[in-house]
Each structure stands twice: as C-alpha cells, then as structure tokens.
Amino acid sequence: MNATANITDADRLGSLLMAQRAAFLRDGAPSLAQRRADLAKFRATLIGHRNAIEDAINSDFGHRSRYETAITEVGGVAEGTKYLIRNLRRFMAPTRRHVALHADGHRPR
C-alpha cells in the first residue's frame, strides 16, 4: 500500500498549520499595507467569482433568487471588506487589557 494513501485530513491540516507557523516566525505579522492589500484582493476575487457563488447557493437551496444572493451573500461580504479596510488601522492599534486578580503578577499578551 502506498504510504501517502494513509494521510488523513488531520495530517494535512497539521502540515498546513506548521507551514503557517513557520511563515509567521520567519516574516512576522503582516503590515497594515499587506493586510489592506489582502482584503482588497479577497474582495476582488469574491466579486469576480460572483456568478459561481450564486450558482452554488442556488444549487444548495434548490432555487434561490440570484439577486437575493448577490445582495445578502456577495454584497454583504464585499461591503464588509470595505469597512475593514477603512478601519483596519484602528483595529490593529494596541489596547490595554486588565488582568484578573488571581493572575496578578502576569502580563496580558
């Protein structure tokens, strides 16, 4: 039997997680500019695949209006990414956190 035939989803996810961890340790957290670029790319991809998303949802529900899907599913997420891009600097800003009394002497991370 082929050894690769025994690879499970958990193994693949574990490998993916290790690769992501290695990339984070190597490169650090993404910058504001990189995060904005990633969100813009996601938004463009979402809009570019709008018809395929509408077809898939229509297939899942048996029959669903393309307009309803466009407004609620695609449009809602696309508008959400615009909101995130505009407010990302504030979301990334460090904030002070209180530490519970029983954890006194420890710093929040």
Secondary structure, DSSP 8 states (H G I E B T S, - for coil): --GGGG--HHHHHHHHHHHHHHHHHHH-S--HHHHHHHHHHHHHHHHHTHHHHHHHHHHHHSS--HHHHIIIIIIHHHHHHHHHHHHHHHHHS-------GGGTT----
